[in-house]
Amino acid sequence: MEQFQLLSEQKSEFPDLVQDAVSMIEAQYAYLYGIDELADLLEVTKHHLIRVFTAAAGTSPGKYLTEIRIFHAKKLLLSGEDAPMEIIAGACGYSCGNYFSKVFKKHVGLTPSEYIRTAKASGISGSTEAMKKFYL
């Protein structure tokens, strides 16, 4: 399984614009409509943001936003709460449960339901240490 590392753990190495973008993405992932809105909040053009962010971080801001949303979705799915998919989708920044499921499957290789079943079958609980092994 692919490892995921928050860019905030290394953001001091980045230009100020990228540091600000990383902070906003990690703090506001559930409320951002996309990179256009992020660029507006940072008062730069979308193309400039994408160019600078990608050069510094090695990934586009759009891809990083999706990775952050999936990262948090995994945590919510493993929390043991039996929330409807629409609620989890909304909490992670997706307006629709169906679209969330499609994006989740594309990035994880499993639907959210399959992910939960696999975690339960593997004995993964909501404990932090056990979850780190499964969702990172």
FIZAZA-890799 format. One record per atom (N, C-alpha, C, O): x, y, z; residue number from 1. Coordinates in pm, whole numbers. Example, Ala and Ser with C-alpha at 12.3 -4.5 7.8 and 13.67 -1.06 7.14 Angstrom:
x,y,z,num
1319,-569,780,1 .
1230,-450,780,1 .
1320,-330,780,1 .
1424,-332,846,1 .
1285,-225,708,2 .
1367,-106,714,2 .
1290,3,787,2 .
1341,114,804,2 .
% end
This chain:
x,y,z,num
84,-117,0,1 .
0,0,0,1 .
89,124,0,1 .
191,127,69,1 .
52,223,-75,2 .
128,344,-92,2 .
128,427,37,2 .
24,445,100,2 .
245,479,75,3 .
257,563,193,3 .
216,706,158,3 .
243,753,48,3 .
152,773,252,4 .
111,911,233,4 .
171,994,345,4 .
162,959,462,4 .
234,1105,306,5 .
294,1193,405,5 .
236,1333,387,5 .
230,1385,276,5 .
193,1393,498,6 .
142,1529,492,6 .
255,1622,452,6 .
366,1614,505,6 .
227,1710,359,7 .
329,1805,315,7 .
362,1906,424,7 .
470,1966,421,7 .
273,1925,519,8 .
300,2020,628,8 .
420,1975,711,8 .
482,2057,779,8 .
452,1847,707,9 .
567,1796,782,9 .
699,1841,721,9 .
803,1834,786,9 .
695,1887,598,10 .
817,1934,532,10 .
799,2071,469,10 .
879,2113,386,10 .
692,2142,508,11 .
658,2264,437,11 .
757,2378,456,11 .
758,2471,375,11 .
841,2375,558,12 .
938,2483,576,12 .
1039,2486,461,12 .
1107,2586,441,12 .
1048,2378,387,13 .
1138,2371,271,13 .
1077,2438,148,13 .
1147,2459,49,13 .
949,2471,154,14 .
877,2522,38,14 .
874,2675,36,14 .
890,2739,139,14 .
852,2732,-84,15 .
830,2877,-94,15 .
705,2917,-13,15 .
619,2833,15,15 .
696,3043,23,16 .
584,3091,105,16 .
448,3058,44,16 .
356,3018,115,16 .
434,3075,-87,17 .
307,3046,-153,17 .
267,2900,-133,17 .
150,2871,-105,17 .
361,2810,-146,18 .
332,2667,-129,18 .
301,2636,17,18 .
211,2557,46,18 .
373,2697,109,19 .
346,2677,251,19 .
203,2720,284,19 .
130,2651,355,19 .
164,2836,231,20 .
28,2885,255,20 .
-76,2793,193,20 .
-180,2765,253,20 .
-48,2746,72,21 .
-142,2656,3,21 .
-157,2524,80,21 .
-268,2475,97,21 .
-46,2468,126,22 .
-50,2344,202,22 .
-131,2363,330,22 .
-215,2280,364,22 .
-106,2472,399,23 .
-181,2500,523,23 .
-330,2512,497,23 .
-411,2457,571,23 .
-366,2582,391,24 .
-509,2598,358,24 .
-572,2466,318,24 .
-683,2434,361,24 .
-503,2389,236,25 .
-557,2261,193,25 .
-579,2169,313,25 .
-685,2108,325,25 .
-481,2160,400,26 .
-491,2069,514,26 .
-595,2115,617,26 .
-654,2033,686,26 .
-616,2246,627,27 .
-712,2298,724,27 .
-854,2308,668,27 .
-951,2292,743,27 .
-866,2333,539,28 .
-997,2362,481,28 .
-1040,2265,372,28 .
-1127,2299,291,28 .
-982,2146,368,29 .
-1011,2049,262,29 .
-1160,2022,245,29 .
-1206,1999,133,29 .
-1234,2025,353,30 .
-1377,1994,345,30 .
-1459,2108,288,30 .
-1574,2089,247,30 .
-1402,2227,284,31 .
-1477,2345,241,31 .
-1431,2402,108,31 .
-1503,2482,47,31 .
-1314,2363,62,32 .
-1263,2415,-65,32 .
-1339,2352,-181,32 .
-1357,2230,-186,32 .
-1383,2435,-274,33 .
-1450,2383,-392,33 .
-1351,2332,-494,33 .
-1385,2249,-578,33 .
-1229,2380,-487,34 .
-1128,2335,-580,34 .
-1012,2432,-584,34 .
-1001,2522,-502,34 .
-926,2411,-681,35 .
-803,2489,-693,35 .
-832,2632,-735,35 .
-757,2723,-699,35 .
-938,2655,-811,36 .
-975,2792,-847,36 .
-1000,2875,-721,36 .
-951,2987,-708,36 .
-1076,2820,-629,37 .
-1105,2891,-503,37 .
-978,2909,-421,37 .
-957,3016,-363,37 .
-894,2806,-415,38 .
-768,2816,-340,38 .
-681,2928,-398,38 .
-624,3007,-322,38 .
-670,2934,-529,39 .
-590,3040,-592,39 .
-648,3178,-561,39 .
-574,3272,-536,39 .
-780,3189,-562,40 .
-843,3316,-527,40 .
-811,3356,-384,40 .
-780,3472,-357,40 .
-819,3261,-293,41 .
-788,3289,-152,41 .
-643,3332,-133,41 .
-611,3413,-46,41 .
-555,3276,-214,42 .
-412,3308,-206,42 .
-375,3429,-292,42 .
-261,3474,-292,42 .
-474,3480,-366,43 .
-458,3598,-452,43 .
-350,3580,-558,43 .
-267,3668,-581,43 .
-353,3464,-623,44 .
-265,3434,-736,44 .
-350,3367,-844,44 .
-464,3328,-819,44 .
-294,3356,-964,45 .
-369,3285,-1068,45 .
-359,3135,-1044,45 .
-264,3086,-982,45 .
-456,3065,-1093,46 .
-459,2919,-1081,46 .
-334,2859,-1144,46 .
-273,2768,-1087,46 .
-297,2907,-1262,47 .
-182,2851,-1333,47 .
-51,2875,-1258,47 .
35,2787,-1253,47 .
-37,2993,-1199,48 .
83,3021,-1120,48 .
89,2929,-998,48 .
193,2872,-967,48 .
-24,2914,-929,49 .
-30,2826,-812,49 .
9,2683,-850,49 .
91,2621,-783,49 .
-49,2633,-957,50 .
-20,2496,-999,50 .
128,2480,-1034,50 .
191,2382,-994,50 .
183,2575,-1108,51 .
323,2569,-1150,51 .
418,2569,-1030,51 .
507,2485,-1021,51 .
399,2664,-937,52 .
488,2677,-822,52 .
471,2558,-726,52 .
569,2503,-677,52 .
348,2520,-700,53 .
319,2410,-608,53 .
378,2280,-661,53 .
444,2207,-587,53 .
354,2250,-788,54 .
402,2125,-847,54 .
554,2119,-848,54 .
613,2015,-820,54 .
618,2231,-880,55 .
765,2235,-883,55 .
823,2211,-743,55 .
924,2142,-730,55 .
762,2267,-642,56 .
815,2255,-506,56 .
778,2124,-438,56 .
861,2061,-373,56 .
652,2082,-455,57 .
602,1966,-380,57 .
607,1836,-458,57 .
596,1729,-398,57 .
622,1843,-589,58 .
627,1721,-669,58 .
491,1663,-699,58 .
481,1553,-753,58 .
386,1733,-665,59 .
249,1693,-694,59 .
168,1820,-716,59 .
205,1926,-667,59 .
59,1808,-788,60 .
-24,1927,-813,60 .
-109,1957,-690,60 .
-135,1867,-609,60 .
-154,2081,-674,61 .
-240,2113,-560,61 .
-373,2038,-566,61 .
-429,2002,-463,61 .
-424,2015,-686,62 .
-549,1939,-700,62 .
-534,1796,-654,62 .
-620,1742,-584,62 .
-423,1734,-692,63 .
-398,1596,-649,63 .
-376,1591,-498,63 .
-423,1499,-431,63 .
-307,1691,-445,64 .
-284,1692,-300,64 .
-415,1711,-224,64 .
-436,1649,-120,64 .
-503,1796,-275,65 .
-634,1815,-212,65 .
-710,1683,-209,65 .
-770,1648,-107,65 .
-707,1610,-318,66 .
-775,1480,-323,66 .
-710,1382,-225,66 .
-780,1308,-156,66 .
-576,1380,-217,67 .
-507,1290,-124,67 .
-545,1322,21,67 .
-566,1231,102,67 .
-555,1450,54,68 .
-594,1490,190,68 .
-736,1445,219,68 .
-765,1393,327,68 .
-825,1465,123,69 .
-965,1422,142,69 .
-975,1272,161,69 .
-1050,1225,247,69 .
-901,1195,82,70 .
-903,1049,95,70 .
-840,1007,228,70 .
-889,915,293,70 .
-733,1072,268,71 .
-666,1046,396,71 .
-767,1060,511,71 .
-775,972,597,71 .
-844,1168,511,72 .
-943,1190,617,72 .
-1063,1097,603,72 .
-1122,1056,703,72 .
-1100,1063,481,73 .
-1210,968,460,73 .
-1175,832,520,73 .
-1259,768,582,73 .
-1052,789,500,74 .
-1008,661,557,74 .
-1019,664,709,74 .
-1064,567,770,74 .
-978,772,769,75 .
-988,784,914,75 .
-1133,777,960,75 .
-1165,709,1057,75 .
-1221,847,889,76 .
-1363,844,925,76 .
-1422,705,907,76 .
-1499,658,991,76 .
-1387,638,797,77 .
-1439,505,771,77 .
-1394,405,877,77 .
-1467,312,910,77 .
-1272,423,929,78 .
-1220,331,1030,78 .
-1253,371,1173,78 .
-1215,303,1268,78 .
-1325,482,1188,79 .
-1355,532,1322,79 .
-1455,445,1398,79 .
-1469,457,1519,79 .
-1523,359,1326,80 .
-1620,273,1392,80 .
-1761,332,1389,80 .
-1858,264,1422,80 .
-1771,458,1351,81 .
-1903,520,1338,81 .
-1971,463,1215,81 .
-1906,437,1114,81 .
-2099,444,1223,82 .
-2173,389,1110,82 .
-2249,500,1040,82 .
-2372,495,1027,82 .
-2176,601,996,83 .
-2237,717,931,83 .
-2272,684,785,83 .
-2200,608,719,83 .
-2380,741,737,84 .
-2414,721,595,84 .
-2304,777,505,84 .
-2234,871,543,84 .
-2288,720,388,85 .
-2183,760,297,85 .
-2195,908,259,85 .
-2094,974,236,85 .
-2317,959,250,86 .
-2337,1101,218,86 .
-2275,1191,325,86 .
-2220,1296,292,86 .
-2283,1151,450,87 .
-2227,1229,560,87 .
-2074,1227,554,87 .
-2010,1330,568,87 .
-2018,1110,532,88 .
-1872,1098,521,88 .
-1824,1177,400,88 .
-1723,1247,407,88 .
-1895,1166,289,89 .
-1858,1241,169,89 .
-1857,1390,197,89 .
-1761,1459,162,89 .
-1961,1441,260,90 .
-1970,1583,292,90 .
-1861,1628,387,90 .
-1807,1738,373,90 .
-1829,1545,484,91 .
-1726,1578,582,91 .
-1587,1584,518,91 .
-1496,1646,572,91 .
-1573,1520,404,92 .
-1443,1518,335,92 .
-1438,1612,215,92 .
-1338,1615,143,92 .
-1544,1688,194,93 .
-1542,1787,88,93 .
-1609,1747,-42,93 .
-1594,1815,-143,93 .
-1682,1636,-40,94 .
-1751,1592,-161,94 .
-1900,1620,-146,94 .
-1957,1599,-39,94 .
-1961,1668,-253,95 .
-2102,1706,-245,95 .
-2197,1588,-263,95 .
-2317,1601,-237,95 .
-2144,1475,-305,96 .
-2229,1360,-338,96 .
-2160,1230,-298,96 .
-2041,1212,-324,96 .
-2233,1141,-235,97 .
-2178,1013,-193,97 .
-2133,927,-309,97 .
-2033,856,-299,97 .
-2205,933,-420,98 .
-2168,853,-537,98 .
-2034,898,-594,98 .
-1949,815,-627,98 .
-2016,1031,-605,99 .
-1890,1082,-658,99 .
-1776,1050,-563,99 .
-1667,1012,-606,99 .
-1801,1065,-434,100 .
-1700,1030,-333,100 .
-1658,885,-348,100 .
-1538,855,-348,100 .
-1754,795,-361,101 .
-1723,652,-376,101 .
-1639,625,-500,101 .
-1547,543,-497,101 .
-1671,694,-609,102 .
-1596,679,-734,102 .
-1452,725,-717,102 .
-1359,656,-759,102 .
-1432,842,-656,103 .
-1297,895,-633,103 .
-1222,805,-537,103 .
-1104,776,-559,103 .
-1288,760,-431,104 .
-1225,674,-332,104 .
-1176,545,-398,104 .
-1062,503,-377,104 .
-1261,483,-478,105 .
-1222,358,-545,105 .
-1106,381,-641,105 .
-1016,297,-650,105 .
-1107,492,-711,106 .
-999,522,-805,106 .
-865,533,-732,106 .
-763,487,-783,106 .
-864,594,-615,107 .
-740,618,-543,107 .
-698,504,-451,107 .
-578,483,-429,107 .
-793,432,-396,108 .
-762,327,-299,108 .
-768,188,-362,108 .
-700,96,-317,108 .
-849,173,-465,109 .
-863,43,-528,109 .
-978,-38,-472,109 .
-1006,-149,-518,109 .
-1045,18,-373,110 .
-1161,-46,-310,110 .
-1270,59,-292,110 .
-1241,178,-278,110 .
-1395,15,-294,111 .
-1502,107,-259,111 .
-1493,134,-109,111 .
-1428,57,-38,111 .
-1555,239,-58,112 .
-1553,262,86,112 .
-1605,143,167,112 .
-1549,109,271,112 .
-1711,80,119,113 .
-1765,-38,189,113 .
-1666,-154,190,113 .
-1649,-220,292,113 .
-1601,-177,76,114 .
-1500,-283,69,114 .
-1382,-250,161,114 .
-1326,-339,226,114 .
-1346,-124,167,115 .
-1237,-80,254,115 .
-1268,-110,400,115 .
-1183,-161,473,115 .
-1391,-80,442,116 .
-1432,-109,581,116 .
-1430,-259,607,116 .
-1378,-303,709,116 .
-1485,-337,515,117 .
-1487,-484,532,117 .
-1345,-539,540,117 .
-1317,-625,623,117 .
-1257,-491,453,118 .
-1118,-537,453,118 .
-1050,-503,585,118 .
-975,-583,640,118 .
-1077,-384,636,119 .
-1019,-341,763,119 .
-1068,-429,877,119 .
-989,-472,961,119 .
-1197,-456,879,120 .
-1253,-542,985,120 .
-1197,-683,976,120 .
-1166,-744,1079,120 .
-1185,-735,854,121 .
-1131,-870,836,121 .
-984,-877,877,121 .
-936,-982,919,121 .
-914,-764,864,122 .
-772,-759,902,122 .
-754,-729,1050,122 .
-641,-725,1099,122 .
-865,-708,1120,123 .
-857,-679,1263,123 .
-816,-536,1293,123 .
-771,-505,1403,123 .
-833,-448,1195,124 .
-798,-307,1215,124 .
-913,-242,1290,124 .
-1029,-249,1248,124 .
-879,-179,1399,125 .
-981,-109,1478,125 .
-959,41,1466,125 .
-879,86,1384,125 .
-1030,115,1545,126 .
-1017,260,1544,126 .
-897,309,1622,126 .
-878,430,1635,126 .
-814,219,1676,127 .
-698,264,1751,127 .
-598,330,1658,127 .
-583,290,1542,127 .
-530,430,1707,128 .
-439,508,1625,128 .
-329,424,1564,128 .
-303,435,1444,128 .
-264,340,1642,129 .
-152,260,1589,129 .
-200,160,1484,129 .
-135,143,1381,129 .
-311,96,1509,130 .
-362,0,1412,130 .
-406,72,1285,130 .
-384,22,1175,130 .
-469,188,1300,131 .
-515,262,1183,131 .
-399,312,1100,131 .
-408,315,977,131 .
-289,353,1163,132 .
-173,403,1088,132 .
-125,298,989,132 .
-90,331,876,132 .
-122,172,1031,133 .
-75,65,944,133 .
-167,47,824,133 .
-123,9,715,133 .
-295,74,844,134 .
-391,45,738,134 .
-417,162,646,134 .
-426,143,524,134 .
-428,284,699,135 .
-468,392,611,135 .
-354,475,559,135 .
-376,558,471,135 .
-235,459,608,136 .
-122,535,554,136 .
-64,465,434,136 .
32,513,374,136 .
% end
